[in-house]
């Protein structure tokens, strides 16, 4: 094998390794949860701590609202 061919093969292998190292993490990262999904997850976490009923409301600067509830409140027993 000539020295030039060897250099080209090493360079091609290096480029392939760099491309693989950059592409795989980009594919493997999950998408961030939407604000509504995060709100639902947070209300479930608060409910899991022992609060019988949780309701959370977020009002965005543009006026949009998101509401999430988890559990049920027992209004008969205070």
Secondary structure, DSSP 8 states (H G I E B T S, - for coil): --HHHHHHHHHHHHHHHHHHHHHHHHHHS-----HHHHHHHHHHHHHHTT-SEEEEEEE-TTS-EEEEEEE---TT--
